[in-house]
Amino acid sequence: MTTRIAPGVGANLLGQHSAERNQDATAYVGNLDPQVSEELLWELFVQAGPVVNVYVPKDRVTNLHQGYGFVEFRSEEDADYAIKVLNMIKLYGKPIRVNKASQDKKSLDVGANLFIGNLDPDVDEKLLYDTFSAFGVIVTNPKENWM
């Protein structure tokens, strides 16, 4: 039986139903090109193992995704394998970052807030995110704070 995913099917991966998600069997996928869809992620990740769900959060105003998503597998072993074989694979010319979604919680214990000042006006939140996500999982998106 082949299962197809429709946009928004993964909505139960975050928010009020996040407790139902198997964090250890879920991969975080970042650095996604704007053209990448939930369907494309499903088709890519199902090559590595049985996918239970795919969720790519979208901006409420623009309805565009925010450059990251989550892929839940049937087992932790499937997620680990997908992380090994799909991390840094290029989609639309951009290498995707794939790691354990459960690392988000662990990194909160050793994480830090980073203040970056004196930035050029052309530097936006996306550029900051893209630059610093190379060093680890960013738990909250960069924010502009005006003093």
NUNU-5458 format. One record per residue (C-alpha): x, y, z; residue in three letters. Coordinates in pm, whole numbers, plus 32768, in hexadecimal, padded with zeros to 4 digits. Layout:
<sites>
XYZAla;...
</sites>
This chain:
<sites>
800080008000Met;808D81527F9CThr;803C827B8079Thr;803B83DB7FEDArg;8051851180C1Ile;7F7C86448093Ala;7FE487A18104Pro;7F9D87D58273Gly;7F83866182C1Val;80A5868383B5Gly;7FF9878A8489Ala;7FEA869A85AEAsn;8166869885D0Leu;817587E28687Leu;809888B58764Gly;7F8F8817883BGln;7FD986B587C1His;815386BF87E5Ser;813F85CC8909Ala;80BC84C48817Glu;81F084E18739Arg;830B83EB8774Asn;842784E787A1Gln;853383D9878AAsp;84A98366863AAla;848D84C985B0Thr;8590857784DAAla;85B186F284CETyr;85F2876F836BVal;867E88CE833DGly;870C89B68234Asn;85EA8969814ALeu;85CB8A268005Asp;847C8ADB7FDCPro;842089E87EC3Gln;843288B67FA8Val;82D9882D8001Ser;8259872F80FCGlu;821A86457FD8Glu;8383865E7F61Leu;8408861D80C1Leu;832384EF80DETrp;83A084637F92Glu;850C849C7FF5Leu;84FC84198158Phe;842782E8810CVal;85578269804AGln;860A824B819BAla;84F181A3825FGly;837C819582ADPro;830082FA82E0Val;81DE833283CDVal;81B384A9839AAsn;824F85E48307Val;821587438389Tyr;82A288898302Val;822A89BA83CBPro;81A68AD682F6Lys;819D8C4B8334Asp;80348CB0837FArg;80488DE982A9Val;81098D798175Thr;80AE8C058189Asn;821B8BBB8132Leu;82E38AC78203His;83F08B4A82EBGln;85128A77826BGly;84F0894A834FTyr;841288218398Gly;83EE86D48448Phe;83DD856F83C3Val;835B846484AFGlu;83C282FC846APhe;833181B684E9Arg;8463817485C3Ser;859082258657Glu;867581468585Glu;85CD81BF8445Asp;85FB832984B0Ala;876A82EC8506Asp;87A5824E83B1Tyr;86FA836E82FCAla;87D1846883BBIle;890D83B08352Lys;88B7839381E0Val;87F484D4819ELeu;88AD85DE8267Asn;894886DD8177Met;889386528043Ile;884F87747F56Lys;86E987D37F02Leu;86CF88EC7E05Tyr;8843892B7E36Gly;883089557FB3Lys;88BF884B809DPro;87B087E78194Ile;880A87BA8303Arg;877A8680839FVal;879A8626850DAsn;86D2859B8630Lys;85A6866D8691Ala;85DB85FB87F8Ser;872A86B387F4Gln;866287F58812Asp;8605879F8979Lys;8762872B89D4Lys;880488628945Ser;872589408A1ALeu;87EE88D28B47Asp;893689488AB1Val;88B38A5189C6Gly;88E48BC589D6Ala;884A8D07895CAsn;89318DBF8871Leu;89228F37883FPhe;89AD8FB986F6Ile;89C6912E86C9Gly;8A41922F85CFAsn;89AA917384AALeu;898991FD834CAsp;881F92618300Pro;8817915881ECAsp;8846903F82EAVal;86F48FA0832DAsp;86748E88840EGlu;86998D8482FBLys;88068DD982C1Leu;884D8DC28436Leu;87958C75844BTyr;88498BE6831BAsp;899A8C59839CThr;897B8BD88501Phe;88BA8A9784BASer;8A008A088432Ala;8A7B89FC859CPhe;895689448635Gly;87DE8936865FVal;87408A8C868BIle;86238A678783Val;857C8BB78740Thr;85938C8B8609Asn;866D8DC38616Pro;85B48EFD867DLys;85F8906B8643Glu;860B912A8788Asn;861292A2876BTrp;868D93638898Met;
</sites>
